Amino acid sequence: MPKKNHVQRSLDYLTWSASRRGVFIPLAHVDLCGSDWPAAVLLSQIVYWFAPSSTKATKATIVFDGAVWIAKSHKHFEDEVRLTRSQVTRALGVLKELGLVRTMVRKFAGSPTTHITVHWPNFFDALDALKEEKTEVPFAHP
């Protein structure tokens, strides 16, 4: 079989990559995290789990302490967004320090697992503050 040229290979690659899982990182998340890309990647993935699914109001399903939570190990995030264990640990610390998320370790499927929820009031306050300080806002929200 003859080798494909770069145009054919690029079209094949673009078709293949469009059908694969990926991570969408809104610029607002990068800005909220002070241009800390691992923290922005993790924030984007956490927010993804709170978005509606095709059958439910949210993909997050664990309810306690008056909030909806996700249960994710460092390995889950490594598989989902390719952050190492140390990157996840540091990024979660950044997000907690910024007040964007809350975490708690609880049993899930019989093992202690980090549970995460978005602290929505702080999240939207931070977005509003970001919107006020930027002249060109790279996002819109309700």
Order of alpha helices (4+ residues) and beta strands (2+ residues): alpha-alpha-alpha-beta-beta-alpha-alpha-beta-beta-alpha
